[in-house]
Amino acid sequence: MSGTSLDGVDIAFCRFEERGKKWHVSIKAAETIKYPKTWKNKLANAHLISAEKLIELHGEYGDFLGRLCNDFIQKNHAKQVNFIASHGHTIFHQPQSKFTFQLGNGNDIHAATGLPVVFDFRSLDVARGGEGAPLVPVGDRLLFSEYDVCLNLGGIANLSMEVNRQRKAFDVCFCNMGLNYLAGKAGREFDADGSLSSQGMVNKNWLGELYKAYSATRKKHPSLAREGFEKSLVPLLENNSVSLRDRLRTFCESIVHEIEEAVPRSKNLKLLSTGGGAHNKFLIQLLREKLSDRVEVVVPDTTIVDFKEATVFGFLGVLRVRNQTNVLKSVTGASRDSCSGIVVGL
């Protein structure tokens, strides 16, 4: 799994078992492999290169992922690997134009590892009129059913929950994409524990501009993506009339506000918070304060926080090879549920 924040490649070696109509998962080993500067630059600029170069990079990145998997398998003495499920790295996501593209050709992963590969999990749903996102809610429903709400604080914050016996999920707001962008102006990859954010003050005028930007972006398409971030948010983040610390503090405020608006008004809810933002102690503190009257915010152990998404994509692969539904129309808005993913070498 590689996300919008470009932290690195998350690899998880997982075992899934179905016992008594309930799925269980154990994570045997997991690691985030940080991108070398060259790959970080290639991925950050991949949307700007020619079609020819993009196809070339698609194969090159697939081979890179395959070699990372080989190293991971050898390092962790992973035996009986059934297959690799690869999300790849999203370069374009424009479901309104009927396409989505995740870099990392599964054929090249298969060629590098000799193992079966499941990849391209989003395209079929988009072809069926869906948003192609989010896909993790199937895992939320079947692997983390003890929680009323599952919140992922990644580059983009999204949540999922059961509504009238249907799984519903949606993107809420930009999260680490904005925080990391601002932290970069202070020469940091990210704002560790929210230390810079905690020193700032909320700028109400700038906060109002953020709300307007979210509203305008959602009118065009409900699933948030890099394109919307660059067009709507980056110009606001570049507003140097507001101090950097105040921008960070205000951006945190916008995140917790959007989440509060999205979470049901019911009492005694249990919310699972994962993703890189769950390590941001200041952000979690703000979230708990905002939701204290009705929601228990649970931050699980570090392995689940960091590798839940990679684990769920492994699970999507399990469902795919079993020819079971792994993408829900109730979540994506597609014309029908899908058993999605291209399988190579199985």
FENZINOR-V268983 format. One record per pair of residues at least 24 apart in sequence whose C-alpha atoms are under 10 Angstrom apart, sorted by the first residue. I is the first residue (numbers start at 1). J is the second residue. D is the distance in Angstrom with one decimal. If there is no record, write none. Layout:
I,J,D
I,J,D
//
This chain:
1,32,9.3
1,65,9.7
1,85,8.9
1,86,6.4
1,87,5.3
1,88,6.0
1,89,7.3
1,307,8.9
1,309,7.4
1,310,5.3
1,311,8.9
1,312,9.9
1,313,7.7
1,314,9.4
2,32,9.5
2,33,10.0
2,35,10.0
2,86,9.1
2,87,7.2
2,88,6.0
2,89,5.1
2,90,8.0
2,102,9.7
2,103,9.7
2,309,9.6
2,310,8.5
3,87,9.2
3,88,8.5
3,89,6.4
3,90,7.5
3,154,7.7
3,155,7.0
3,156,9.2
3,309,9.5
3,310,9.9
4,43,9.7
4,44,9.2
4,89,7.7
4,90,7.4
4,91,9.0
4,154,7.9
4,155,5.4
4,156,7.7
4,176,8.7
4,177,7.1
4,225,8.5
4,226,7.5
5,44,9.7
5,154,7.4
5,155,5.1
5,156,8.7
5,175,9.5
5,176,6.6
5,177,5.7
5,178,9.3
5,179,9.9
5,180,7.6
5,181,9.3
5,189,9.9
5,190,9.8
5,276,9.2
6,34,8.5
6,35,7.6
6,39,9.5
6,40,6.7
6,41,9.6
6,43,8.0
6,44,7.9
6,89,8.9
6,155,8.8
6,177,9.3
7,32,8.1
7,33,8.3
7,34,6.0
7,35,6.9
7,40,8.6
7,155,9.8
7,189,8.8
7,190,9.8
7,276,9.3
8,32,6.0
8,33,5.3
8,34,4.1
8,35,4.9
8,36,8.7
8,39,9.5
8,40,8.3
9,33,5.2
9,34,6.5
9,35,7.2
9,65,8.2
9,68,8.7
9,88,9.0
9,89,9.1
9,310,9.3
10,34,8.7
10,306,8.2
10,307,6.8
10,308,9.8
10,309,8.7
10,310,6.3
10,311,9.3
11,65,9.7
11,68,8.7
11,69,7.6
11,72,7.8
11,73,9.9
11,84,9.8
11,85,9.9
11,86,9.3
11,307,7.7
11,310,6.6
11,311,8.4
11,314,9.7
12,69,9.7
12,72,9.1
12,84,9.9
12,303,9.5
12,306,10.0
12,307,6.8
12,308,9.0
12,309,9.5
12,310,6.3
12,311,6.2
12,312,9.8
12,313,9.7
12,314,8.1
13,69,9.9
13,72,9.0
13,73,8.4
13,76,8.9
13,78,7.5
13,79,9.9
13,81,8.4
13,84,9.3
13,310,9.3
13,311,8.0
13,314,8.5
14,78,9.9
14,81,9.3
14,310,9.5
14,311,6.7
14,312,9.6
14,314,7.4
14,315,8.7
15,81,9.4
15,82,9.9
15,311,9.4
15,314,9.2
15,315,9.2
15,318,10.0
16,143,9.6
16,311,9.7
16,314,8.9
16,315,7.4
16,318,8.1
21,142,9.6
22,142,7.1
22,143,7.9
22,145,9.6
23,139,9.4
23,141,9.9
23,142,6.2
23,143,5.9
23,144,9.2
23,145,9.9
23,315,9.7
24,142,8.5
24,143,6.3
24,144,9.1
25,143,7.2
25,144,9.8
25,311,8.4
25,312,9.5
25,315,8.8
26,311,9.2
27,303,8.0
27,304,8.6
27,307,8.8
27,308,9.5
27,311,7.7
28,76,8.9
28,78,8.6
29,72,9.0
29,73,9.5
29,75,10.0
29,76,6.9
29,77,9.7
29,78,8.5
29,303,9.0
29,307,10.0
30,72,8.8
30,76,9.1
30,303,7.4
30,304,9.8
30,306,8.9
30,307,7.1
30,310,9.2
30,311,9.3
31,72,8.3
31,303,9.0
31,306,8.9
31,307,8.2
32,306,8.4
32,307,8.5
33,68,8.3
33,72,9.5
39,64,9.6
43,89,7.9
43,90,9.0
43,91,7.7
43,103,8.7
44,91,8.6
45,91,9.0
46,90,9.8
46,91,6.7
46,92,9.3
46,103,9.0
47,90,9.7
47,91,5.9
47,92,7.1
47,226,10.0
47,227,9.7
48,91,9.7
54,91,9.7
54,103,8.5
55,103,8.8
55,104,9.6
55,105,9.1
56,105,9.9
57,103,7.7
57,104,7.9
57,105,9.0
58,88,9.5
58,89,9.7
58,101,9.9
58,102,8.5
58,103,5.1
58,104,4.9
58,105,5.5
58,106,9.2
58,108,8.8
59,103,8.2
59,104,6.2
59,105,5.3
59,106,8.3
59,107,8.0
59,108,5.9
59,109,8.6
60,103,9.4
60,104,7.5
60,105,8.2
60,108,7.8
60,109,9.6
61,88,8.7
61,89,9.1
61,103,6.9
61,104,5.0
61,105,7.2
61,106,9.7
61,108,8.3
61,109,8.7
62,86,9.4
62,88,8.1
62,103,7.5
62,104,4.0
62,105,4.7
62,106,6.2
62,107,7.5
62,108,5.0
62,109,5.1
62,110,8.6
62,111,9.2
62,112,8.5
63,104,7.8
63,105,7.9
63,106,8.7
63,107,8.7
63,108,5.1
63,109,5.3
63,110,8.5
63,111,7.7
63,112,6.0
63,113,8.9
64,104,8.4
64,108,8.6
64,109,7.8
64,112,8.5
65,104,7.3
65,105,9.2
65,106,9.2
65,108,8.6
65,109,6.3
65,110,9.9
65,112,8.6
65,113,9.4
66,104,9.3
66,105,9.8
66,106,8.7
66,107,9.7
66,108,7.1
66,109,4.3
66,110,7.0
66,111,7.8
66,112,5.1
66,113,5.7
66,114,9.1
66,115,9.3
66,117,9.9
67,108,9.9
67,109,7.8
67,111,9.9
67,112,6.2
67,113,7.1
68,109,9.6
68,112,9.6
68,113,9.4
69,109,8.5
69,112,8.9
69,113,7.4
69,115,10.0
70,109,9.8
70,112,8.0
70,113,6.2
70,114,9.5
70,115,9.8
71,113,9.9
73,113,9.9
81,115,8.0
81,116,9.2
82,115,7.6
82,116,7.3
82,117,9.2
82,318,9.4
82,346,9.1
83,110,9.4
83,113,10.0
83,114,9.6
83,115,5.8
83,116,4.8
83,117,5.6
83,118,7.4
83,314,9.0
83,317,8.2
83,318,8.8
83,321,9.4
83,343,9.6
83,344,9.5
83,345,9.0
83,346,8.1
84,109,8.5
84,110,8.5
84,113,9.2
84,115,6.9
84,116,6.3
84,117,4.7
84,118,6.3
84,119,8.5
84,313,9.8
84,314,7.5
84,317,7.8
84,318,9.8
84,343,9.8
84,344,9.9
85,116,8.7
85,117,5.8
85,118,4.7
85,119,6.0
85,120,9.3
85,121,9.3
85,310,8.9
85,311,9.5
85,312,9.7
85,313,6.4
85,314,5.2
85,315,8.3
85,316,7.8
85,317,5.3
85,318,8.3
85,320,9.6
85,341,9.1
85,342,9.9
85,343,9.2
86,117,7.2
86,118,6.2
86,119,5.1
86,120,7.7
86,121,8.5
86,310,8.6
86,313,7.2
86,314,7.7
86,316,9.8
86,317,8.3
86,341,9.5
87,118,8.6
87,119,6.0
87,120,6.6
87,121,6.8
87,122,8.8
87,309,9.8
87,310,8.3
87,313,6.8
87,314,9.0
87,316,9.9
87,317,9.7
87,341,9.5
88,119,7.6
88,120,7.8
88,121,9.4
90,225,9.1
90,226,9.0
91,225,9.5
91,226,8.2
91,227,9.5
92,225,8.2
92,226,7.9
92,227,8.0
93,122,9.5
93,123,9.8
93,126,9.6
93,131,8.8
93,132,8.4
93,133,9.4
93,223,8.9
93,224,8.8
93,225,6.5
93,226,8.0
93,227,8.1
94,126,8.9
94,131,8.3
94,132,9.3
94,221,8.5
94,223,9.1
94,224,9.6
94,225,8.2
94,226,10.0
94,227,8.6
95,122,9.8
95,123,9.1
95,125,9.2
95,126,5.8
95,127,8.4
95,129,7.7
95,130,7.1
95,131,5.4
95,132,7.0
95,133,9.3
95,221,8.2
95,222,9.9
95,223,8.7
96,126,8.6
96,129,8.4
96,130,8.9
96,131,7.8
96,220,8.4
96,221,7.0
96,222,9.9
96,223,10.0
97,126,9.2
97,127,10.0
97,129,9.9
98,123,8.7
98,125,9.7
98,126,5.9
98,127,6.2
98,128,8.9
98,129,7.4
98,130,8.8
98,131,8.8
98,132,9.7
99,123,6.9
99,124,9.6
99,125,9.9
99,126,6.5
99,127,7.5
99,131,9.4
99,132,9.0
100,124,9.7
100,125,9.8
100,126,7.3
100,127,9.4
100,131,9.1
100,132,7.7
106,342,8.2
106,343,8.2
106,344,7.1
106,345,9.8
107,342,9.7
107,343,9.1
107,344,6.6
107,345,8.6
108,344,9.9
109,344,9.4
110,343,9.9
110,344,7.0
110,345,7.0
111,344,9.8
111,345,9.3
114,345,8.0
115,344,8.7
115,345,6.8
115,346,8.2
116,343,7.2
116,344,5.6
116,345,4.4
116,346,5.1
117,317,8.6
117,341,9.5
117,342,8.0
117,343,5.8
117,344,5.2
117,345,6.6
117,346,7.6
118,313,9.7
118,314,9.0
118,316,9.0
118,317,6.0
118,318,9.1
118,320,7.9
118,321,8.2
118,340,9.3
118,341,5.9
118,342,5.5
118,343,4.5
118,344,6.5
118,345,9.0
118,346,9.0
119,313,9.5
119,316,9.9
119,317,8.1
119,320,9.9
119,340,8.8
119,341,5.3
119,342,5.3
119,343,6.7
119,344,8.4
120,340,7.8
120,341,5.1
120,342,5.9
120,343,8.9
121,313,8.7
121,316,8.2
121,317,8.7
121,320,9.3
121,326,8.9
121,327,8.5
121,338,9.7
121,339,8.8
121,340,5.3
121,341,4.3
121,342,7.3
122,327,8.5
122,338,9.8
122,340,7.1
122,341,7.4
122,342,10.0
123,340,7.9
123,341,8.1
123,342,9.6
124,327,9.3
124,334,9.5
124,337,9.9
124,338,7.3
124,339,8.5
124,340,6.1
124,341,7.6
124,342,9.5
125,327,7.3
125,328,8.8
125,329,8.1
125,332,7.6
125,333,8.8
125,334,6.2
125,335,8.5
125,336,8.3
125,337,7.9
125,338,6.6
125,339,9.1
125,340,7.4
125,341,9.8
126,332,8.6
126,333,9.3
126,334,7.2
126,335,9.7
127,334,8.4
127,335,9.4
128,329,9.2
128,332,9.8
128,333,8.9
128,334,5.4
128,335,5.7
128,336,7.1
128,337,9.0
128,338,8.8
129,329,9.4
129,332,8.5
129,333,7.0
129,334,4.7
129,335,6.2
129,336,8.9
130,327,9.8
130,328,9.4
130,329,7.2
130,330,9.6
130,331,8.6
130,332,5.0
130,333,4.8
130,334,3.6
130,335,7.1
130,336,8.7
130,337,9.6
131,170,9.8
131,221,8.5
131,222,8.0
131,223,6.6
131,224,9.9
131,329,9.3
131,331,8.6
131,332,5.1
131,333,6.5
131,334,7.1
132,223,8.6
132,327,8.4
132,328,9.7
132,329,9.5
132,331,9.2
132,332,6.1
132,333,8.7
132,334,8.2
133,158,9.9
133,169,8.7
133,170,7.8
133,171,8.4
133,222,9.7
133,223,6.8
133,224,9.2
133,327,8.8
133,328,9.6
133,331,7.7
133,332,5.8
133,333,9.3
134,158,7.8
134,159,8.8
134,160,8.8
134,168,9.7
134,169,6.8
134,170,6.5
134,171,7.4
134,223,7.9
134,224,10.0
134,327,8.8
134,328,9.3
134,331,7.1
134,332,6.8
135,160,10.0
135,169,8.8
135,170,9.8
135,309,9.5
135,312,8.7
135,313,8.3
135,316,8.4
135,326,7.8
135,327,6.1
135,328,7.8
135,331,8.1
135,332,8.1
136,160,8.4
136,169,8.9
136,308,9.0
136,309,6.8
136,310,9.4
136,311,9.5
136,312,6.1
136,313,7.2
136,315,9.3
136,316,8.3
136,326,9.1
136,327,8.6
136,328,9.9
136,331,9.9
137,161,7.8
137,162,9.6
137,167,7.1
137,168,7.8
137,169,6.6
137,170,9.4
137,312,8.7
137,326,9.2
137,327,8.4
137,328,8.2
137,331,7.7
138,167,8.0
138,168,10.0
138,169,9.9
138,312,8.1
138,313,9.8
138,315,8.8
138,316,7.9
138,319,9.8
138,325,8.7
138,326,6.3
138,327,6.8
138,328,7.1
138,331,9.2
139,308,9.1
139,309,8.8
139,311,8.6
139,312,5.4
139,313,8.2
139,314,9.6
139,315,6.9
139,316,7.5
139,326,8.6
139,327,9.9
140,167,9.1
140,272,9.7
140,308,9.5
140,309,9.9
140,312,8.1
141,166,9.8
141,167,7.3
142,312,9.8
142,315,9.6
143,311,10.0
143,312,8.4
143,315,9.0
144,272,8.6
146,270,8.2
146,271,9.4
146,272,9.3
147,269,7.9
147,270,5.3
147,271,5.8
147,272,6.3
147,273,10.0
147,296,10.0
147,298,9.2
148,263,9.8
148,264,9.6
148,268,9.4
148,269,5.9
148,270,5.3
148,271,6.0
148,272,8.1
148,295,9.6
149,263,7.7
149,264,8.9
149,269,7.5
149,270,6.5
149,271,4.7
149,272,6.3
149,273,8.7
149,295,9.5
149,297,9.5
150,263,10.0
150,270,8.7
150,271,5.7
150,272,4.8
150,273,6.3
150,274,8.0
150,297,9.8
150,298,9.7
151,259,8.8
151,263,9.6
151,271,6.9
151,272,5.9
151,273,4.9
151,274,6.4
151,275,8.3
151,278,9.4
151,297,9.5
151,298,9.9
152,272,8.2
152,273,5.9
152,274,5.0
152,275,5.2
152,276,8.4
152,277,8.0
152,278,8.2
152,305,8.8
152,308,9.0
152,309,8.5
153,255,9.4
153,273,7.0
153,274,6.0
153,275,4.7
153,276,6.1
153,277,4.7
153,278,6.3
153,279,9.3
153,280,9.6
153,283,9.9
153,284,10.0
153,305,9.4
154,274,8.0
154,275,5.0
154,276,5.6
154,277,6.0
154,278,8.6
154,306,9.7
154,309,9.6
155,179,8.7
155,180,8.6
155,225,9.4
155,226,9.4
155,275,8.6
155,276,8.1
155,277,8.3
156,223,9.6
156,224,7.3
156,225,7.9
156,226,9.3
156,229,9.7
156,255,9.9
156,275,9.7
156,277,9.7
157,224,9.3
157,255,8.1
157,258,9.4
157,259,8.3
157,274,9.8
157,275,8.7
157,277,8.7
158,223,9.4
158,224,9.5
158,259,8.5
158,262,9.5
159,259,8.5
159,262,8.3
159,263,8.4
159,271,9.5
159,272,9.4
159,273,9.2
160,262,9.9
160,263,9.4
160,271,9.9
160,331,8.5
161,263,9.1
161,264,9.3
161,271,9.5
161,331,9.8
163,264,9.7
163,330,9.9
166,328,9.2
166,329,9.7
166,330,6.5
166,331,8.5
167,328,7.7
167,329,9.1
167,330,6.2
167,331,6.3
168,328,8.9
168,329,9.2
168,330,6.0
168,331,4.9
168,332,8.5
168,333,9.8
169,328,9.7
169,330,8.2
169,331,5.2
169,332,7.8
170,222,7.5
170,223,6.9
170,224,9.1
170,262,9.1
170,331,7.2
170,332,8.1
171,218,9.5
171,222,7.1
171,223,5.6
171,224,6.3
171,225,9.4
171,259,9.8
171,262,9.6
172,214,9.1
172,218,9.6
172,222,9.0
172,223,8.6
172,224,8.2
172,255,8.3
172,256,9.9
172,257,9.9
172,258,6.3
172,259,6.5
172,260,9.8
172,261,9.1
172,262,7.1
172,263,9.9
173,211,9.8
173,214,7.2
173,217,10.0
173,218,9.6
173,223,9.4
173,224,7.4
173,225,10.0
173,229,9.8
173,254,8.4
173,255,6.5
173,256,9.4
173,257,9.7
173,258,6.6
173,259,7.9
174,214,8.6
174,224,7.5
174,225,8.6
174,226,9.4
174,228,9.6
174,229,7.5
174,233,8.7
174,251,9.3
174,254,9.2
174,255,7.4
174,258,9.6
175,251,8.3
175,252,8.1
175,254,9.1
175,255,6.5
175,256,9.7
175,276,9.6
175,277,7.5
176,251,10.0
176,252,9.7
176,255,9.7
176,275,9.4
176,276,7.6
176,277,6.5
176,280,9.8
177,226,8.7
177,229,8.1
177,233,9.8
177,234,9.9
178,229,8.3
178,233,7.8
178,234,8.0
178,237,7.6
178,247,9.9
178,248,8.5
178,251,7.5
178,252,9.3
178,255,9.9
179,237,9.5
179,247,9.1
179,248,6.5
179,249,9.3
179,251,7.2
179,252,7.8
179,255,10.0
179,277,9.3
180,248,9.4
181,234,8.5
181,237,8.0
181,238,9.6
181,248,9.7
182,234,9.6
182,237,7.0
182,238,8.6
182,244,7.1
182,245,8.9
182,247,7.7
182,248,6.7
182,251,9.3
183,244,8.4
183,245,9.1
183,248,7.9
185,238,9.6
185,244,7.9
186,244,8.1
186,245,9.5
190,276,10.0
190,280,9.6
191,248,8.8
191,277,9.9
191,280,7.8
191,282,9.9
192,277,9.8
192,279,8.1
192,280,6.5
192,281,8.4
192,282,9.3
193,277,9.0
193,278,9.3
193,279,6.5
193,280,4.2
193,281,4.8
193,282,6.0
193,283,8.0
193,284,9.4
194,248,8.6
194,249,8.6
194,252,8.9
194,277,9.4
194,279,8.9
194,280,5.4
194,281,6.3
194,282,5.0
194,283,6.6
194,284,9.4
194,285,10.0
195,245,9.5
195,248,9.9
195,249,9.8
195,280,8.7
195,281,8.6
195,282,7.3
195,283,9.9
196,244,8.6
196,245,5.8
196,246,8.9
196,247,9.9
196,248,7.2
196,249,7.9
196,282,9.5
197,244,8.7
197,245,5.6
197,246,7.1
197,247,7.9
197,248,4.8
197,249,4.4
197,250,8.1
197,251,8.6
197,252,7.4
197,253,9.8
197,280,9.9
197,282,7.6
197,283,8.6
198,245,7.9
198,246,9.0
198,248,8.3
198,249,6.3
198,250,10.0
198,252,9.3
198,281,9.8
198,282,6.5
198,283,8.8
198,286,9.9
199,245,6.3
199,246,7.8
199,248,9.0
199,249,7.5
200,243,8.2
200,244,8.0
200,245,4.5
200,246,4.3
200,247,7.5
200,248,7.0
200,249,5.1
200,250,7.9
201,243,9.3
201,245,7.4
201,246,4.9
201,247,8.1
201,248,8.7
201,249,5.9
201,250,6.9
201,253,9.8
202,245,9.4
202,246,6.0
202,247,7.7
202,248,8.8
202,249,5.9
202,250,4.6
202,251,8.4
202,252,9.0
202,253,7.3
202,254,9.6
203,242,7.7
203,243,9.5
203,246,6.5
203,247,7.5
203,249,8.3
203,250,6.0
203,251,9.4
203,253,9.6
204,250,7.9
204,253,9.9
205,242,9.9
205,250,9.8
206,236,8.1
206,237,9.6
206,239,8.9
206,241,9.9
206,242,8.0
206,246,9.5
206,247,8.0
206,250,7.6
206,251,9.0
206,254,9.9
207,247,8.8
207,249,9.9
207,250,6.1
207,251,7.4
207,252,9.9
207,253,7.8
207,254,6.6
208,250,9.9
208,254,9.0
209,233,9.5
209,236,7.7
210,236,7.5
210,237,9.3
210,250,9.1
210,251,8.0
210,254,7.1
210,255,9.9
211,254,7.4
211,257,9.5
211,258,8.7
214,254,9.8
214,258,9.3
222,332,9.8
223,332,9.0
249,282,9.5
249,283,9.2
252,282,8.7
252,283,6.3
252,284,9.7
252,286,8.1
252,287,9.3
253,283,8.4
253,286,7.8
253,287,8.9
253,290,9.8
255,283,8.5
255,286,9.6
255,287,8.7
256,283,7.7
256,284,8.8
256,285,9.9
256,286,6.9
256,287,5.5
256,288,9.1
256,289,9.5
256,290,7.2
256,291,9.0
257,286,9.6
257,287,8.5
257,290,8.0
257,291,9.9
259,287,8.2
259,290,9.4
259,291,9.3
260,287,8.0
260,290,7.0
260,291,6.7
260,295,9.8
263,291,9.0
263,294,9.9
263,295,8.8
264,294,9.3
264,295,9.4
265,291,9.8
265,293,10.0
265,294,7.5
265,295,9.1
266,293,10.0
266,294,6.7
266,295,8.4
267,291,10.0
267,293,7.6
267,294,4.4
267,295,6.6
267,296,9.6
268,292,9.7
268,293,8.4
268,294,5.2
268,295,5.6
268,296,7.0
269,293,9.9
269,294,6.3
269,295,4.7
269,296,6.2
269,297,8.6
270,294,8.9
270,295,5.8
270,296,5.0
270,297,6.4
270,298,7.2
271,295,6.7
271,296,6.0
271,297,5.0
271,298,5.8
271,299,8.6
272,296,8.6
272,297,6.3
272,298,5.0
272,299,6.2
272,300,7.4
272,305,9.3
273,297,6.7
273,298,5.9
273,299,5.2
273,300,7.4
273,304,9.6
273,305,7.4
274,298,8.8
274,299,6.6
274,300,7.4
274,301,9.3
274,302,8.8
274,303,9.6
274,304,7.0
274,305,4.3
274,306,6.9
274,307,8.6
274,308,7.2
274,309,8.7
275,299,9.7
275,302,9.6
275,304,8.5
275,305,5.3
275,306,5.6
275,307,7.7
275,308,7.6
275,309,7.8
276,302,9.9
276,305,7.1
276,306,6.4
276,307,9.6
277,305,9.0
277,306,9.6
278,302,9.3
278,305,6.9
278,306,8.8
279,305,8.1
279,306,9.0
316,340,8.4
316,341,8.5
317,341,7.6
317,342,9.6
317,343,9.0
321,346,8.6
//
